[in-house]
Amino acid sequence: LMRLAVAGFASMNVMLLSVSVWSGATDATRDMFHWISAAIAFPAIGFSAQPFFVNAWSALKHKRLNMDVPIVLAIVLALVTSLWETALSGKHAYFDAALALTFFLLAGRYLDYRTRAVARSAAQELAALEVPRAWRLREDGTEEEVAAAALALDDLIRVRPGGRMPVDGEIVTGQSELDRSLLTGETLPVYAGPGTPVSAGEVNLTGPLTIRATAVGEDTSLHRMADLVAIAESGRSNYTSLADGAAKLYAPGVHILAALSFVGWYLYSWDVRTALNIAAAVLIITCPCALGLAVPAVTTAASGRLFRKGMLIKDATALERLAAVDTVVFDKTGTLTAGTPELTNLDAIDSKQAAIALALAEASAHPLSVALARAAREAGIDPAELTEITEVPGYGTEARLNGARVRLGRAAWAGAEQTGGTAAWLALEGEAPVAFRFADKIRPGAEEAVRGLKAAGKEVLLMSGDTTEAVETLARRLDIDTWIAEALPEDKAARVQALSEQGRHVLMVGDGLNDTAALAAAHVSISPASALDAARVASDIVLLGQDLSPIADACHTAKRATRRIRENFQIATVYNVIAVPLAVAGLATPLIAALAMSASSITVSLNALRLR
């Protein structure tokens, strides 16, 4: 932004001096104005055009051509020609053209910059979840704190409640509940006891555990997941944007045309000044301002439109990739559903039983207990008076009511038979157990999003680490024909990769750490704002609200944006077809060329605004 401001300020001042020259200033006065213009232009361009010089030099070092090479040649040639004219007391200098060129190009770069989000790599976010230190048990049973990197196979490690697993392993002693959303995406905790396998990154919720390490360092599940993401991210970086593709054809043509113009006019007139002026005019009039603005102008307009609908575009090429999507893969928990359990049968439960369950639920931080307590309080229920309330890790909560034992927790612990669906069971001594049933609430707009995508001819898949029953129920409710349950992170990434190898352009929509590799491997990806950091970083687009319905509209907007980009390329091509012959014929000075270039840039920008 500072470079843009300097270029604009310098350009206005030099334009004022140029007006004086155009108005009839001659001889010494004209030369003085030219030298003042030179004194303003050289340092201003040296500072403002630095990004173009650096990028052009980098491309030439690697024996490549990009958009910045003809830009730099045009600026340098305009400055050199102007300095030469000024030194020889010539009538025309083109410092104003060089500055105007720099200003318009920087404006395009700034528009492009605004669409980008500065964020860490998703692989780095995953690596940040690795536990730096752990408590290792010595042979005498005492604990020592060591770096996680110092842990070896078969070491015994103590993991306290609230702690994250530092390695893959197997529980030796202790009972607890684990948050396994890292691998499965399932938000509800799972019971864990001796013999239960655990993975690095899982969270121990309720009771102390001792685990035996079965994989450490780079062999853990978490590290392998980070590797999957890094590989997927590097593959996506190979995507070639429309502008880059145009530059590969455009840049060599411009150089050849300018060189031929110089040689032709020099052989015709044997006047180096005339040949240089015409070569500079050719470079300026063909300078890819319109091409440079073609993509960022449209991207900015489309990004603004989608932002008003609740979507933030993070990557400059995301819209181009989204326009090509033909297959959409949704995660379940936290994406199509809210990811939090909701009590569904409170109305069918006796008020006395509900009051007892509320008292037990408020003594636990388990997600089902929290949901039960919230629903009961909202229904105006007051908790019963209980004594000796105790939470039993991995099972539930128990207490005494008038001397009789009451329990709220797992089916087997409450003396009930497990049935389909998610439930917490209330057991009162001498009475049959009562089920409090829960469902994962569907996000607003989920049905509209799926319906809109299918109506647009896209194939929709549901892929989740949740249980088969839960995934099938949701797929049937949303009319999704193809679904996959109990999928691990590597399964999701492999499925997305397989679809890509079949020629599909996959949009992945997910929110969990277990979705990160698939998000990075997809052609383009979307995450809700509620997603974990690593998932948001791996995605190209962030859904700012709870409503999923803008996803279908985003695909439509992306197609319109791509059409506008192609129209802008066509406008730039028509402009060059008309203007270039005039410049080659010597009918356009560098100043007229700069004005024509500005006109084409404004036309491209106005066409982009039609998206708004």
C-alpha distance (Angstrom), angle and dihedral (degrees) to the residues before:
residue distance angle dihedral
L1 . . .
M2 3.81 . .
R3 3.82 90.7 .
L4 3.81 90.1 49.9
A5 3.82 91.1 50.7
V6 3.83 92.7 49.0
A7 3.82 92.0 48.4
G8 3.81 91.6 48.3
F9 3.82 94.4 47.3
A10 3.82 93.0 46.5
S11 3.80 91.7 45.5
M12 3.84 92.0 54.1
N13 3.81 92.4 50.0
V14 3.80 94.2 48.0
M15 3.83 89.9 46.4
L16 3.82 89.1 56.3
L17 3.81 90.0 53.2
S18 3.81 90.6 46.3
V19 3.82 90.8 53.7
S20 3.80 88.0 58.9
V21 3.81 90.8 52.2
W22 3.80 91.8 47.3
S23 3.81 89.2 49.5
G24 3.79 91.8 62.9
A25 3.80 109.5 -80.8
T26 3.81 108.4 158.1
D27 3.79 143.5 -172.8
A28 3.81 114.3 -14.5
T29 3.82 94.8 7.5
R30 3.81 91.6 51.1
D31 3.83 91.7 46.7
M32 3.83 91.1 49.6
F33 3.81 91.4 51.9
H34 3.82 89.8 48.4
W35 3.83 92.3 51.0
I36 3.82 91.0 47.7
S37 3.82 88.6 49.9
A38 3.80 89.4 51.0
A39 3.81 90.8 49.9
I40 3.82 89.5 54.0
A41 3.82 98.4 39.1
F42 3.81 101.9 49.5
P43 3.85 99.2 55.4
A44 3.83 91.8 36.3
I45 3.81 92.7 53.0
G46 3.81 91.6 40.2
F47 3.81 88.1 59.4
S48 3.82 102.7 32.1
A49 3.82 99.3 41.6
Q50 3.79 94.1 46.4
P51 3.84 94.4 110.3
F52 3.82 90.5 55.6
F53 3.81 92.7 49.5
V54 3.82 92.8 47.6
N55 3.84 94.3 47.5
A56 3.81 93.1 45.0
W57 3.81 92.2 49.9
S58 3.81 90.8 47.4
A59 3.83 90.7 51.9
L60 3.81 93.3 47.6
K61 3.83 91.3 48.4
H62 3.80 88.1 58.0
K63 3.82 91.1 44.5
R64 3.79 93.1 -112.1
L65 3.79 135.3 123.6
N66 3.79 123.9 -136.4
M67 3.81 136.9 167.5
D68 3.81 91.5 -84.3
V69 3.82 95.4 62.2
P70 3.86 96.7 68.6
I71 3.82 88.8 39.0
V72 3.80 92.1 56.7
L73 3.80 92.0 43.7
A74 3.82 90.8 52.2
I75 3.82 93.2 48.6
V76 3.82 93.9 45.7
L77 3.79 93.8 45.2
A78 3.83 91.7 48.2
L79 3.83 90.5 50.8
V80 3.82 94.7 44.8
T81 3.81 92.7 46.7
S82 3.81 91.2 47.2
L83 3.81 92.6 48.4
W84 3.77 90.8 49.1
E85 3.81 91.7 49.1
T86 3.80 90.6 48.2
A87 3.83 93.0 49.5
L88 3.81 90.1 51.1
S89 3.86 92.4 46.0
G90 3.80 89.9 -113.3
K91 3.78 121.9 174.5
H92 3.81 97.5 -121.9
A93 3.80 133.2 51.6
Y94 3.78 124.6 171.5
F95 3.82 104.8 -153.7
D96 3.81 88.2 122.6
A97 3.81 90.5 55.0
A98 3.82 92.1 51.0
L99 3.81 91.6 49.7
A100 3.83 93.6 45.1
L101 3.78 89.0 50.6
T102 3.81 91.3 51.5
F103 3.80 92.5 46.9
F104 3.81 95.8 51.6
L105 3.79 92.8 45.5
L106 3.81 92.0 49.5
A107 3.82 88.9 50.0
G108 3.82 88.4 57.4
R109 3.80 91.5 48.4
Y110 3.79 91.5 49.4
L111 3.80 91.6 52.5
D112 3.79 88.2 51.1
Y113 3.80 91.7 47.9
R114 3.80 92.1 53.6
T115 3.81 90.9 61.7
R116 3.79 93.7 55.7
A117 3.80 126.3 86.7
V118 3.78 119.7 -146.9
A119 3.79 104.4 -134.2
R120 3.76 141.3 147.4
S121 3.78 120.8 -102.6
A122 3.80 114.9 -87.4
A123 3.80 88.2 -126.9
Q124 3.81 88.7 57.5
E125 3.81 90.1 50.0
L126 3.80 89.9 53.9
A127 3.79 91.9 46.7
A128 3.81 88.3 53.4
L129 3.83 88.5 63.2
E130 3.80 92.1 62.8
V131 3.82 110.5 109.3
P132 3.82 109.8 -114.2
R133 3.84 97.0 -158.4
A134 3.80 136.5 23.6
W135 3.83 141.2 -174.8
R136 3.83 110.6 -110.6
L137 3.82 121.5 -166.4
R138 3.80 117.6 -128.0
E139 3.81 122.0 -143.7
D140 3.82 90.6 -96.9
G141 3.83 90.7 55.6
T142 3.82 97.2 -106.5
E143 3.80 121.0 129.3
E144 3.81 129.0 -118.8
E145 3.78 127.0 -172.9
V146 3.81 112.1 -128.4
A147 3.79 137.9 166.6
A148 3.79 111.9 -89.2
A149 3.81 88.1 -125.2
A150 3.84 88.5 63.1
L151 3.81 93.8 59.6
A152 3.79 117.0 110.0
L153 3.81 135.9 -165.3
D154 3.82 114.6 -71.1
D155 3.82 93.2 17.7
L156 3.81 113.2 144.5
I157 3.81 111.5 -126.4
R158 3.81 129.8 -170.5
V159 3.82 115.8 -140.8
R160 3.79 115.8 -169.9
P161 3.84 125.2 -152.1
G162 3.81 109.7 -75.4
G163 3.80 91.8 23.7
R164 3.80 126.3 123.2
M165 3.82 121.2 -125.7
P166 3.83 108.8 -103.3
V167 3.84 94.8 -161.7
D168 3.79 142.2 11.7
G169 3.77 109.9 -90.1
E170 3.80 150.9 127.1
I171 3.79 127.6 -90.9
V172 3.82 112.2 -109.8
T173 3.81 100.5 176.0
G174 3.79 136.0 4.0
Q175 3.79 138.6 47.8
S176 3.79 126.5 -117.7
E177 3.77 145.7 131.6
L178 3.80 121.5 -95.8
D179 3.77 131.9 -148.1
R180 3.82 100.6 -137.8
S181 3.80 97.3 171.4
L182 3.80 88.0 117.6
L183 3.81 90.7 72.0
T184 3.79 106.3 19.3
G185 3.80 105.5 25.5
E186 3.83 88.3 -132.5
T187 3.80 107.9 139.6
L188 3.82 97.0 -159.8
P189 3.83 115.5 89.6
V190 3.82 118.7 -114.2
Y191 3.79 127.5 -140.5
A192 3.82 115.8 -106.6
G193 3.78 129.5 -171.2
P194 3.83 139.7 152.5
G195 3.81 110.5 -33.8
T196 3.84 94.6 22.2
P197 3.83 111.9 132.6
V198 3.83 116.3 -129.2
S199 3.79 132.2 -166.3
A200 3.80 132.1 -143.5
G201 3.79 111.3 -91.3
E202 3.82 96.8 29.6
V203 3.81 114.5 126.8
N204 3.80 123.3 -125.5
L205 3.82 105.4 -140.4
T206 3.80 114.1 -178.4
G207 3.81 119.2 5.8
P208 3.84 138.1 35.6
L209 3.81 114.6 -97.8
T210 3.77 136.2 -165.5
I211 3.80 113.9 -151.6
R212 3.79 134.1 -173.9
A213 3.82 113.5 -135.1
T214 3.82 114.7 -118.5
A215 3.83 97.9 166.5
V216 3.80 128.7 21.0
G217 3.81 139.3 179.4
E218 3.79 114.7 -5.9
D219 3.81 91.7 1.5
T220 3.82 95.9 66.2
S221 3.81 122.3 108.2
L222 3.82 91.6 -115.8
H223 3.81 93.6 53.1
R224 3.81 91.6 46.4
M225 3.82 88.8 51.7
A226 3.84 90.1 52.5
D227 3.81 88.9 51.1
L228 3.82 90.6 51.8
V229 3.80 90.2 52.2
A230 3.82 93.5 47.2
I231 3.83 90.9 51.9
A232 3.81 91.5 48.1
E233 3.82 92.6 47.9
S234 3.79 92.2 51.2
G235 3.81 89.8 51.3
R236 3.80 92.2 52.4
S237 3.83 91.1 51.1
N238 3.82 87.7 67.2
Y239 3.83 90.4 69.1
T240 3.81 110.9 120.1
S241 3.81 115.1 -144.4
L242 3.80 123.4 -140.8
A243 3.82 90.4 -108.3
D244 3.82 92.9 52.3
G245 3.78 90.4 48.3
A246 3.80 90.6 51.7
A247 3.82 91.2 48.1
K248 3.81 92.2 58.2
L249 3.80 89.7 60.7
Y250 3.79 99.1 31.6
A251 3.81 103.8 49.5
P252 3.86 98.6 57.0
G253 3.82 91.0 46.1
V254 3.81 92.1 53.3
H255 3.81 92.7 49.8
I256 3.79 93.6 48.5
L257 3.82 92.5 46.9
A258 3.83 93.8 49.7
A259 3.83 91.8 46.8
L260 3.81 92.2 49.2
S261 3.82 90.4 48.1
F262 3.81 91.0 52.9
V263 3.81 94.1 46.7
G264 3.82 93.6 43.8
W265 3.80 95.3 49.7
Y266 3.80 92.6 42.9
L267 3.80 91.5 53.1
Y268 3.81 89.8 45.3
S269 3.82 98.8 46.9
W270 3.84 104.2 14.4
D271 3.82 84.8 -139.5
V272 3.81 114.3 127.4
R273 3.85 92.6 -166.4
T274 3.81 92.7 55.5
A275 3.81 92.3 44.9
L276 3.82 91.8 49.0
N277 3.81 92.5 48.2
I278 3.79 91.9 52.4
A279 3.81 92.9 44.5
A280 3.83 89.1 50.6
A281 3.82 90.4 48.8
V282 3.82 90.4 51.2
L283 3.81 92.3 49.8
I284 3.81 93.2 46.5
I285 3.81 96.0 44.6
T286 3.81 90.5 47.9
C287 3.80 92.9 41.0
P288 3.78 106.2 130.5
C289 3.81 97.5 -117.2
A290 3.80 91.8 126.5
L291 3.80 90.5 44.2
G292 3.80 89.9 45.5
L293 3.81 90.5 52.4
A294 3.82 95.7 38.8
V295 3.80 94.5 85.2
P296 3.85 105.2 29.7
A297 3.82 93.8 45.7
V298 3.81 91.5 54.0
T299 3.81 93.0 40.1
T300 3.80 91.5 52.6
A301 3.83 92.8 48.7
A302 3.82 92.6 46.8
S303 3.81 92.4 44.0
G304 3.81 89.7 53.0
R305 3.80 91.1 50.5
L306 3.82 92.6 49.6
F307 3.81 92.5 43.7
R308 3.80 89.3 58.9
K309 3.81 87.0 53.7
G310 3.82 91.8 50.8
M311 3.82 104.4 -93.8
L312 3.82 126.9 117.4
I313 3.83 117.0 -154.7
K314 3.82 109.4 -145.9
D315 3.79 103.2 175.0
A316 3.82 125.5 55.7
T317 3.82 93.5 -137.8
A318 3.82 95.6 43.2
L319 3.81 94.1 97.8
E320 3.81 92.8 51.4
R321 3.81 90.2 50.4
L322 3.81 93.6 43.4
A323 3.81 90.3 55.1
A324 3.81 90.0 60.5
V325 3.84 95.7 51.7
D326 3.81 116.8 127.1
T327 3.82 100.1 159.6
V328 3.83 127.7 50.0
V329 3.81 121.8 -163.9
F330 3.82 117.8 -165.6
D331 3.79 128.4 -163.4
K332 3.81 114.0 -141.7
T333 3.80 114.8 -144.3
G334 3.79 113.0 61.2
T335 3.81 92.4 1.5
L336 3.81 111.3 57.8
T337 3.80 88.2 13.3
A338 3.80 129.7 43.4
G339 3.81 92.0 -115.0
T340 3.81 93.6 -129.1
P341 3.84 124.8 98.9
E342 3.80 119.3 -115.2
L343 3.84 124.3 -157.9
T344 3.81 108.8 -120.5
N345 3.83 107.6 178.2
L346 3.82 105.9 44.6
D347 3.82 91.1 120.1
A348 3.83 90.8 60.7
I349 3.83 94.4 53.6
D350 3.82 125.7 91.1
S351 3.83 112.9 -106.7
K352 3.82 92.6 -125.5
Q353 3.82 91.2 53.4
A354 3.81 90.3 46.1
A355 3.83 90.8 52.3
I356 3.83 91.5 51.9
A357 3.81 91.6 46.6
L358 3.82 90.0 49.7
A359 3.81 92.0 53.7
L360 3.82 91.1 49.9
A361 3.81 93.6 43.3
E362 3.81 93.5 52.9
A363 3.81 89.1 59.9
S364 3.82 92.3 61.2
A365 3.80 136.6 64.1
H366 3.80 93.0 -153.2
P367 3.85 110.7 130.5
L368 3.82 92.1 -121.8
S369 3.82 90.9 50.3
V370 3.80 91.1 48.9
A371 3.83 91.3 49.9
L372 3.82 91.8 46.9
A373 3.82 92.7 49.1
R374 3.81 92.3 47.9
A375 3.82 93.4 50.3
A376 3.82 93.2 45.9
R377 3.80 93.3 49.2
E378 3.83 90.9 48.3
A379 3.83 87.9 52.4
G380 3.82 90.1 55.5
I381 3.82 95.9 -110.4
D382 3.82 118.7 152.2
P383 3.83 120.3 -146.6
A384 3.80 120.2 -106.4
E385 3.83 119.6 -116.6
L386 3.81 107.7 -101.5
T387 3.80 133.1 171.5
E388 3.81 134.8 -149.8
I389 3.84 92.9 23.5
T390 3.81 109.4 -173.0
E391 3.80 132.3 173.5
V392 3.81 113.9 -140.4
P393 3.86 109.3 -154.7
G394 3.79 111.4 -117.8
Y395 3.80 95.1 7.5
G396 3.80 114.1 56.3
T397 3.81 141.7 -106.7
E398 3.81 128.7 -47.1
A399 3.81 134.4 -175.2
R400 3.83 143.9 154.6
L401 3.81 126.0 -92.5
N402 3.83 111.5 -169.7
G403 3.81 87.8 -26.0
A404 3.81 94.5 -50.5
R405 3.82 120.5 114.7
V406 3.81 118.9 -115.2
R407 3.79 126.2 -173.9
L408 3.83 136.9 -169.3
G409 3.79 118.1 -171.0
R410 3.78 145.6 62.4
A411 3.83 119.2 17.5
A412 3.80 97.4 -117.9
W413 3.81 92.4 46.7
A414 3.81 91.1 51.1
G415 3.82 92.1 48.2
A416 3.81 95.4 -108.0
E417 3.79 132.9 124.6
Q418 3.81 114.8 -112.0
T419 3.80 112.2 -112.1
G420 3.79 132.1 -174.9
G421 3.78 118.9 -67.6
T422 3.80 132.4 27.1
A423 3.82 117.4 -54.7
A424 3.80 143.9 156.8
W425 3.81 114.4 -146.0
L426 3.82 127.5 -140.4
A427 3.80 115.1 -152.3
L428 3.83 120.3 -166.4
E429 3.80 117.3 -174.4
G430 3.80 108.5 -99.5
E431 3.82 95.0 10.1
A432 3.80 134.1 93.3
P433 3.84 114.9 -97.5
V434 3.82 116.0 -97.4
A435 3.81 122.2 -142.2
F436 3.80 122.1 -137.8
R437 3.80 102.5 -160.7
F438 3.80 126.0 -152.3
A439 3.79 137.0 -166.7
D440 3.77 132.6 -170.6
K441 3.81 106.7 -112.5
I442 3.82 115.7 -123.0
R443 3.81 113.7 -120.7
P444 3.80 117.8 -109.7
G445 3.80 111.2 -94.1
A446 3.83 95.1 18.3
E447 3.81 93.7 119.1
E448 3.84 91.6 44.7
A449 3.82 91.7 48.9
V450 3.82 93.9 51.2
R451 3.80 92.3 43.9
G452 3.83 92.3 48.4
L453 3.80 93.7 48.2
K454 3.82 92.5 49.1
A455 3.81 90.5 47.3
A456 3.82 88.0 54.5
G457 3.82 89.4 57.4
K458 3.80 98.0 -104.1
E459 3.79 123.3 139.0
V460 3.82 112.4 -122.7
L461 3.83 123.1 -153.2
L462 3.81 131.8 -177.4
M463 3.81 116.2 -147.1
S464 3.81 121.7 176.9
G465 3.77 143.5 156.3
D466 3.80 89.7 -136.8
T467 3.81 125.0 106.4
T468 3.79 121.6 -69.3
E469 3.81 92.6 -114.7
A470 3.82 94.0 52.3
V471 3.81 94.1 45.9
E472 3.81 94.1 45.9
T473 3.82 91.7 49.5
L474 3.81 92.5 52.2
A475 3.82 93.2 44.0
R476 3.80 90.7 52.8
R477 3.79 91.6 47.6
L478 3.84 93.3 50.9
D479 3.82 94.0 39.8
I480 3.82 93.8 -117.3
D481 3.81 109.5 156.4
T482 3.82 100.1 -167.5
W483 3.80 119.1 54.4
I484 3.81 138.6 156.8
A485 3.83 124.2 -158.0
E486 3.82 134.2 -164.3
A487 3.82 91.4 23.4
L488 3.82 117.9 166.2
P489 3.85 120.7 -145.1
E490 3.80 92.6 -97.4
D491 3.83 89.9 49.1
K492 3.81 90.9 54.6
A493 3.81 93.3 47.6
A494 3.82 91.3 46.2
R495 3.82 91.6 50.2
V496 3.82 92.0 50.7
Q497 3.81 90.0 46.8
A498 3.81 91.3 49.6
L499 3.81 90.9 51.9
S500 3.81 89.7 49.8
E501 3.80 91.2 51.2
Q502 3.82 87.9 54.1
G503 3.80 87.8 60.3
R504 3.79 95.8 -100.5
H505 3.81 121.8 142.6
V506 3.80 102.7 -139.1
L507 3.80 128.0 -155.1
M508 3.81 109.4 -162.2
V509 3.81 118.4 -160.6
G510 3.81 114.0 -169.2
D511 3.79 144.4 132.9
G512 3.80 111.6 -163.8
L513 3.78 136.6 84.7
N514 3.79 86.8 -112.4
D515 3.83 87.8 61.2
T516 3.82 95.7 50.6
A517 3.81 97.8 93.1
A518 3.82 91.8 45.9
L519 3.83 90.9 47.8
A520 3.80 90.7 53.0
A521 3.83 93.3 44.0
A522 3.82 95.0 51.0
H523 3.81 123.4 95.5
V524 3.81 86.8 -116.2
S525 3.81 132.3 -8.1
I526 3.81 142.7 -157.7
S527 3.82 130.0 -158.6
P528 3.81 130.0 -175.7
A529 3.82 116.5 -115.6
S530 3.82 86.7 -114.9
A531 3.83 90.5 63.0
L532 3.77 122.2 112.7
D533 3.82 117.2 -90.9
A534 3.81 96.2 -104.0
A535 3.82 92.0 52.0
R536 3.81 92.9 48.0
V537 3.80 91.3 49.5
A538 3.82 92.4 48.8
S539 3.81 92.3 51.9
D540 3.81 127.7 81.9
I541 3.81 97.0 -147.8
V542 3.82 130.2 37.0
L543 3.81 120.9 -150.7
L544 3.81 103.0 -141.5
G545 3.82 100.3 -164.4
Q546 3.80 137.1 40.5
D547 3.82 94.4 -102.5
L548 3.83 115.8 99.0
S549 3.81 96.4 -170.6
P550 3.87 94.4 94.1
I551 3.82 89.6 68.8
A552 3.81 93.7 78.4
D553 3.81 90.9 45.3
A554 3.82 90.3 49.4
C555 3.81 90.7 59.2
H556 3.83 89.8 51.3
T557 3.82 92.0 47.5
A558 3.81 90.6 48.6
K559 3.81 90.4 55.3
R560 3.80 90.6 50.1
A561 3.82 90.1 47.9
T562 3.80 91.8 52.3
R563 3.82 89.5 51.0
R564 3.81 89.4 52.0
I565 3.81 90.7 50.2
R566 3.80 90.9 52.7
E567 3.82 89.9 46.8
N568 3.80 89.1 52.6
F569 3.80 90.3 52.1
Q570 3.81 88.2 51.0
I571 3.83 91.1 50.2
A572 3.80 90.1 50.2
T573 3.81 90.4 48.7
V574 3.83 93.8 50.3
Y575 3.81 89.7 47.9
N576 3.80 90.9 52.8
V577 3.81 93.3 46.0
I578 3.83 89.2 56.3
A579 3.81 100.7 35.6
V580 3.80 103.0 39.9
P581 3.83 96.9 63.1
L582 3.82 88.5 51.4
A583 3.81 91.1 52.2
V584 3.83 93.2 45.7
A585 3.82 89.7 49.4
G586 3.80 89.9 55.1
L587 3.81 93.7 -113.7
A588 3.82 94.8 121.1
T589 3.81 124.6 61.5
P590 3.83 118.6 -151.2
L591 3.83 88.4 -100.3
I592 3.82 93.5 53.6
A593 3.81 87.6 44.9
A594 3.82 90.3 54.3
L595 3.82 91.4 49.9
A596 3.81 91.4 48.6
M597 3.80 90.1 48.6
S598 3.83 89.6 51.6
A599 3.81 91.0 50.5
S600 3.80 91.7 53.4
S601 3.81 90.5 48.6
I602 3.82 91.5 52.7
T603 3.84 90.8 48.3
V604 3.81 91.1 52.8
S605 3.82 91.6 48.5
L606 3.82 92.4 49.9
N607 3.81 90.8 50.6
A608 3.81 89.3 52.1
L609 3.82 91.0 53.0
R610 3.82 89.5 63.5
L611 3.81 86.0 80.0
R612 3.80 92.6 65.8
